[in-house]
Amino acid sequence: MDVGAFILAAQFPGQGQEEALHRAVRSAEISEEAGLDAVWVAEHHFVPYGVCPSAVTLAALLLGRTRRIGVGTAVSVLPTAHPVALGEQAALLHLLSGGRFTLGVGRGGPWVDLEVFGSGLRAYERGFPESLDLLLRWLREPRVGADGERFAFREVAVVPRSDDALAGPAADAPPVLVACTSPVGVRLAAERGLPMLLGMHCRDEEKAEVIGLWRKSALEAGRSPEDVEAVAARHVSAGVVQIADDRPAAAEVLTKAMPGWLRQGLEAHVTVDGRERRMRDPVAYAELLCELHPVGPPRLCADRLAATAERTGIHRFALLVEGSGDLVATEENVRRLGGEVLPLLR
């Protein structure tokens, strides 16, 4: 079982942005001290849902602040980034951290970000496969050129090479995973032999169905059963964790704090083309997350993670630890996850 902290740098009502970012950094530092396997950092633009605009930049800071723990992006949004620039950053972090960095990428949403960064709606609706393929080539080949719909440039040398033979433990390219929210995304990841990051709103049964589709698509794409199983072992399931001495107390922490954050964070999203969007009910969503995920005393949390692993085959978790919105409570939550839940799983 590989258990990590999922860090959004969420800005709760009444908090400043610096407070949210400080809590994010401290959460990662405490995660290493507590014995967690990884930290996963998210990025968002122009909304208090998460005030980190560059997951790869925050990952760089956290890699410098830690020595053992893995650090990944969950996720870097490809439609608003240049795949070569992101590939260069990923290779740099991979080499300098001794292989502790994982690059998670995703399609994002139809937000105003596409207008601000000049990529346009087409990059979101049609451009993700081209961006992903260019990124993968950059991480795997010594020289790369492009002649695509969005990216076209002469062949250039890849510097630094993420598979530099002199890099020791970091000799392979950095691991890449894809956030998948639709069957199209699942097939895209499967055909390229990439593991998935699955969202926290999904039930175990839904995740099992998605993994079944991924496995079927990977085999149909000509990948060997051995390769399929090896990649499937690297899927990651996002969730929420809140530990208390009993389940009502843990759920109360989240249902009191999370709706206000969800309401202001989700309402702040603006679509690039004015399309209507439906927002989840914040209270109902917080209650759903408490139902689906390890929320309660340590034994219940361990059993919940083990049950998800058994039902889905996923053994890697990225768990939101900052649902209380409070720094001291978040630190205690992380310490209890490492000190009281992980020993029950191992």
Salt bridges, closest charged atoms under 4 A:
GLU29 OE1 - ARG26 NH1 2.83
GLU29 OE2 - ARG65 NH1 2.90
GLU33 OE1 - ARG335 NH1 3.43
ASP37 OD2 - ARG346 NH2 2.35
GLU125 OE2 - ARG275 NH2 3.31
ASP133 OD1 - ARG192 NE 2.53
GLU141 OE1 - ARG137 NE 3.70
GLU149 OE2 - ARG122 NH1 3.27
GLU149 OE2 - ARG126 NH2 3.03
GLU155 OE2 - ARG143 NE 2.79
ASP163 OD1 - ARG161 NE 2.85
GLU191 OE1 - ARG192 NH1 3.61
ASP204 OD2 - ARG304 NH2 2.35
ASP204 OD2 - ARG311 NH1 2.94
GLU220 OE2 - LYS216 NZ 2.71
ASP227 OD2 - ARG223 NH1 3.45
GLU229 OE2 - ARG215 NE 2.90
ASP245 OD1 - ARG336 NH2 3.11
GLU252 OE2 - LYS256 NZ 2.99
ASP273 OD2 - ARG275 NH2 2.90
GLU291 OE2 - ARG203 NH1 2.90
ASP303 OD1 - ARG299 NH1 3.49
GLU322 OE1 - ARG23 NH2 3.21
GLU331 OE2 - ARG26 NE 3.15
GLU340 OE2 - ARG336 NE 2.89
